[in-house]
Amino acid sequence: MLPYSANDYGADAHATGAARSKSLLGPYTKDAEPLLSTAGSHGRFLGPGGPDMVSFRGRDWMLFHSWDEAYLYRGLHAVPVIWRDGLPHPEDER
């Protein structure tokens, strides 16, 4: 799974996605739905982007940045994830 960011960095449309491949060298196929988006987070994260995955103390986490409510700065977030169908999903999206 290769996480990425797409769309306009300065707007709610900026989101994270995933592409998958059977081989590290590709070819990769983009998943139809984003991993995390403004709409998918119910407005909790505005224009999430720059995704990365880390493991810490036995849990997997997605790190990413998103806008504050006033669109003045982008803050860093660390959200625990669960895995479904080979993709990470924020735990509170169950």
Summary of the structure (lengths in Angstrom):
residues: 94
radius of gyration: 13.2
end to end distance: 20.4
largest distance: 41.6
contacts: 240
relative contact order: 0.20
helix: 3%
strand: 52%
